[in-house]
Amino acid sequence: KHGVRDVLRQLGIQAENAAYSTGLHWGGAQNAKTRTILAPADGQRLATVAMATAEDYDQVVKTAQEAFKTWRLMPAPKRGEIVRQIGNKLREYKEPLGKLVSVEMGKILQEGYGEVQEMIDICDFAVGLSRQLHGLTMHSERPAHRMYEQYHPLGIVGIISAFNFPVAVWSWNAMLAAVCGDVCIWKPSEKTPLTAVAVQHIIREVLEANELPEGIFNLVIGEAEIGAAMAADGRVPLVSATGSTRMGRKVGEVVGARLGRALLELGGNNAIILTKNADLDMAMRAIVFGAVGTAGQRCTTTRRLIIEDSIYEEVKNRLLTIYPKLPIGHPLQEGTLVGPLIDGDAVKGFSDALTKVQEEGGKLLTGGQVLSGAEYHGGHYVQPAIVEAENHYHMVQEETFAPILYLIKYSGGVDNAIELQNGVKQGLSSSIFTLNMREAEAFLAQAGSDCGIANVNIGTSGAEIGGAFGGEKETGGGRESGSDAWKVYMRRQTNTINYSDQLPLAQGIKFDV
Ligand code: NAD
């Protein structure tokens, strides 16, 4: 009905026998386990994918190890040139790939395109970065000695990604890793493998055109156990894992036990503070986009609204006029702002959270229904909810990956609001709406927001790729994307060179033999 088959064809997708890819070729064991992928929007079967086995995974790692030996020798700006071509291919395929993101994940078409744009943006960033993998030089304490540091490629980067940004998160990691001289193995969410297959088809065109070997960009489709194998694998020096805190805790423990590197991008519980000095017209747009955009399935989704008591009723009433009119529907339908949740489990999570928070004393003000009827075929559509709650409620402390917004009242100054904002286990994104400079600066200062992202007069979701992205506490502490996030993808080496005819020791130590 929405041209899904055409999109799959345009992207060259032959998912049926694609358990893994090493860049140029596809493979997979005969009689492999399969998984049927259904569209969240209407339950329609999109494709069946083969799941990789442990042997498949092992084969991919071996191929990647070989590729690393040549890829790391290519000058970084030449690797940047490959990434530039990938960016251009993504521009060419933006429309069908964005549409496929929307079809497979269920986010609205505009956000599907936005996700591909993010991939293009990180390609551009990585191209520039390929000429800027700088180390520092230092003055040696010894005469006729020189000291400097270099960044060298690390090896295989394992990328475990979540369903909600099925392709952008891969590109944030893979494009930086590529210019850094690393090779990647991508284990996408088992809920969204088709977009990963599509991306792999797109980059194959670049690999072929440049006569590059197998094994630079690899894909392994599988369940959590493939991710777990990667976490335990000493051949993978860096595992970048995006997903729930539950997953990150396991991956972090296993990678830590072998003293590998883990870059963890986990759950958020993001708040917007509204003081009486807020521009409420601006704030409303940010709140609604943040709370119901992507149907509440962003790690940066606004989950809590911390409102100064004097404006509480006004804010509540304004939201209560907007929420019932939200256009909910098929993600490809023009005008839709809220699409479906990813699957039945997510719908159950939404309903259960609302039941539990009401048991704790929360007051459901609007929404909360699971929608039924022909236009909501498939059963994954919900009416976004607003609940009056207190910050300490168990359910408010948890991340429910669905559109539930908790309203929390504060009084007695911005410090009290900041304490509430920080009073959760997660630390991803945060924001304050105020035109008062003292309040804004207090929020950004060392005793202010404890999150990796802190915004003023901008909502919690919708980060740009130029900054380092990630969060503190149970969000995992990782940073990826812009700024100097690239450093985690490389190993740092300090070099000291003696061009004298003496061998003075550091710290002036005398050791004559
Ligand atoms: P999930 O944790 O269920 O799955 C994420 C990925 O981890 C999948 O590929 C899955 O197969 C894999 N996985 C699961 N258990 C594993 C294990 N024990 N070992 C190795 N791999 C394992 O998460 P999800 O439902 O796909 O995504 C939603 C979650 O992701 C939310 O909590 C959201 O906040 C978070 N998220 C965080 C960010 C961020 O940048 N901080 C970005 C997007 C999503």
Boltz pocket constraint, residues with backbone or C-beta under 6 A from the ligand:
constraints:
  - pocket:
      binder: B
      contacts: [[A, 160], [A, 161], [A, 162], [A, 163], [A, 164], [A, 165], [A, 187], [A, 188], [A, 189], [A, 190], [A, 222], [A, 223], [A, 224], [A, 225], [A, 226], [A, 227], [A, 228], [A, 229], [A, 231], [A, 242], [A, 243], [A, 244], [A, 245], [A, 246], [A, 247], [A, 248], [A, 250], [A, 251], [A, 264], [A, 265], [A, 266], [A, 267], [A, 268], [A, 298], [A, 299], [A, 300], [A, 399], [A, 401], [A, 428], [A, 470], [A, 471], [A, 475]]
      max_distance: 6.0
